[in-house]
Amino acid sequence: MTDQFDSLDPELRQIVAEARRPVAMGEGARVRLMQAIRSAPAPRRARLEWVLRPRQIALPPWATVALAAGLVGIGVIGGTLVTDRDGPSAEQPSAVVAGTPQLPDSLVPRTIKFVLVAPAAARVSVVGDFNGWNTSATPMQTRGANGMWTVYVPLHPGLHTYSFVVDGQFVNDPTAPLAPDDGFGSRNSIMFVKGSSL
């Protein structure tokens, strides 16, 4: 350590020597210093108190709406960024495609199978309130020689009236109940499609 001290500039050596010299303080000075420290008021935490002090802020209605919209926007953007960062996980449901509203289960269409046994028929279709009674809208298909004609139709829950058209002639479903007279002198078959809450 002395080698380093000796290599210093003479003025710097003098400053270092003065800083190392013990300070002699009389007993009276020490007592007065401690009394001054004890009597001094404690430092205030004014900045922290100012931040933590409750305040009332009055905003005009338009500013309140703008502030709320901004906070919602920040939440949406932040949520999108967090969700998109890792991609969709197996636990997250897939996003709903725009334009495809989610309906309550009681309104979701059910796929109904219509069946008619008509071995001699060349063409069969089903008509009803679900397709505007259009004879060409819902043609039925047959497979094999058993004469069983089938078609699958999505129907909303509720009561539906329908009929089969066999080679141009309206025919009721022999397995379904009949509705009252339709005002044209005939009765159509009826079907009740259940929803989960019906």
C-alpha positions, 0 to 999 in steps of 0.5 A: 500500500505504501508503494501506491501511496508513494507513486501518487502526485504530491498534491494528491498525497497531501489530500489523502493524508489529510483524509486519513488523519483522525479528527479530534472532537471534544466531548461537548461537540459530540453531545451538541451534535447528537442533541441536534440530530435528535431534535431535528424533525423526522423527514417527511415522506411528502411525495409518497403521501401525495401519491397515496392521498385520495382525491375526487375527480369530476369528469364530464360525461363525454370524458367518462365514456371516452376513458371507459372506451379507451380502457376497454380497448386496451383490455381487448388489445392486450387480451388479443396479444396474450392469446395470439402470442402462443397460438390457440391451445388445446384448452381454448375453444376455437374462435367463432366465425363471423356471420355464424351466430350461435343459437340456443340449443332449442333453436338449432336445426335437427337433421330428420330422416324422411322415409317412404316405401314406394317400390313402384315409384319413379320419382319421390320428393318431400314437400312441406312448410320447411321448403315452401312446398316446392316439389323439386326442392327436396328429392328423395333417393332410393337404393336397391330394389326394396323401394325405400326412398330416403332424404335427410332434411335439417328442421328447426324445432317445432311443428312441421307439416309435410307430404310426399310427392310420388310421381306427381301425386301428393301422398301422406306419410303412413307413419305420421299423424295428420293435420286438420284440413289445410283449406284446400280439401286435403290433410297433410302429415305432421311432425314435431321436432324436439329441441333440448328445451322443448 
